[in-house]
Amino acid sequence: MTRIFSIALMIIIGLVVSIINNFLIESTIRKERQAMGIEKAMGYSSKDIKKQILYRIMPVAIPAIIIGVILSVPVTMFFLKSAFSTVFGIRLFVVPVMALVITVYVYVSTYISAGKVKNVSVTELMTE
C-alpha cells in the first residue's frame, strides 16, 4: 500500500513539475517572440532556440534539484519519525540516482515544452 502511494505521489509531482515548466516556457516564448523571430531570420533553427531555452532553465533547475534532494533525506526522516515513531532504513545510494533521474526528466520535459518555438514565424512577425 505504501509503495503504491509513493509511486502515485511521484507521478503527481512529476506532472506538476511538467505543468509549471510548460507555463514558464510558454511565458518565455511569449515575451521573447520577436527576438526569436529575429534569430530565425538570422538563420537560427528551432533546435538552436530550444537549446537556448534549455541553457536558461537548467542552471536554475540543477541547484534546485540538488538542494531538494539533500533536504529530502532529513525531512523524510522527520516525517517517518513523527508518523510511525521510528525511522525506516533509507537507502542513501538511491539519492544520487534520483537526482540524476529528476535532472534528466526536467531536461526532457523542458526540451519538449520548448517545441512551441516552431510556431514562431518570421513572416508573421515582420507584418506586425
C-alpha positions in Angstrom: 0.0 0.0 0.0 2.8 2.4 0.9 4.6 1.6 -2.3 1.6 2.3 -4.4 1.0 5.6 -2.6 4.7 6.6 -3.2 4.5 5.8 -6.9 1.2 7.7 -7.3 2.7 10.7 -5.4 5.8 10.6 -7.6 3.7 10.7 -10.8 1.6 13.6 -9.5 4.7 15.6 -8.5 6.2 14.8 -12.0 3.0 16.1 -13.7 3.0 19.3 -11.5 6.7 19.9 -12.4 5.9 19.4 -16.1 2.9 21.8 -16.0 4.9 24.5 -14.2 7.8 24.1 -16.6 5.4 24.3 -19.5 3.9 27.6 -18.2 7.4 29.0 -17.6 8.5 28.2 -21.2 5.3 29.5 -22.7 5.8 32.7 -20.9 9.4 33.0 -22.1 8.3 32.3 -25.7 5.5 34.9 -25.5 7.8 37.6 -24.0 10.7 36.9 -26.4 8.7 36.1 -29.5 10.0 38.9 -31.6 13.6 38.2 -30.6 13.2 34.6 -31.5 11.7 35.6 -34.9 14.8 37.8 -35.5 17.0 34.9 -34.6 15.2 32.6 -37.0 15.6 35.3 -39.7 19.3 35.4 -39.0 19.5 31.6 -39.6 19.0 30.0 -36.2 17.0 26.8 -36.3 14.2 26.0 -33.9 16.6 23.4 -32.4 19.1 26.2 -31.7 16.5 28.3 -30.0 15.3 25.3 -28.0 18.8 24.8 -26.8 19.0 28.4 -25.7 15.8 27.9 -23.6 17.4 24.8 -22.1 20.5 26.8 -21.2 18.3 29.3 -19.4 16.3 26.7 -17.4 19.0 24.2 -16.4 21.3 26.5 -14.4 18.3 27.2 -12.1 17.0 23.6 -12.1 20.2 21.8 -11.3 20.9 23.6 -8.0 17.2 23.4 -7.1 17.3 19.6 -7.7 20.5 19.2 -5.6 19.1 21.3 -2.7 15.8 19.4 -2.9 17.4 16.0 -2.9 19.7 16.9 0.0 16.8 18.3 2.1 14.6 15.4 1.3 16.6 12.9 3.5 16.2 14.8 6.8 12.6 15.8 6.0 11.7 12.2 5.2 13.3 11.0 8.4 11.4 13.6 10.4 8.0 12.7 8.9 8.7 9.0 9.3 9.6 9.5 13.0 6.5 11.7 13.5 4.1 9.3 11.8 5.5 6.0 12.8 7.7 6.8 15.8 10.5 5.1 14.0 12.8 5.7 11.1 12.8 3.0 8.4 16.1 2.4 6.6 16.6 4.9 3.9 18.8 3.7 1.1 21.2 6.6 0.6 22.6 5.2 -2.6 19.3 5.9 -4.2 19.5 9.6 -3.5 22.1 10.5 -6.2 20.4 8.2 -8.7 17.1 10.0 -8.1 18.8 13.4 -8.5 20.1 12.2 -11.9 16.7 10.9 -12.9 15.0 14.2 -11.9 17.6 16.2 -13.8 17.1 14.1 -17.0 13.3 14.4 -16.5 13.5 18.2 -16.3 15.8 18.4 -19.3 13.5 16.2 -21.4 10.3 18.0 -20.4 11.9 21.4 -21.0 13.1 20.3 -24.4 9.6 19.0 -25.3 7.9 22.1 -24.0 10.3 24.3 -25.9 9.0 22.7 -29.1 6.5 25.6 -29.3 9.3 27.7 -30.7 8.5 26.1 -34.1 5.3 28.1 -34.1 7.3 31.4 -34.2 7.0 32.6 -37.8 9.4 35.2 -39.2 7.0 36.4 -41.8 4.2 36.8 -39.2 6.5 38.9 -37.0 7.5 41.1 -40.0 3.9 42.1 -40.7 3.2 43.1 -37.1 
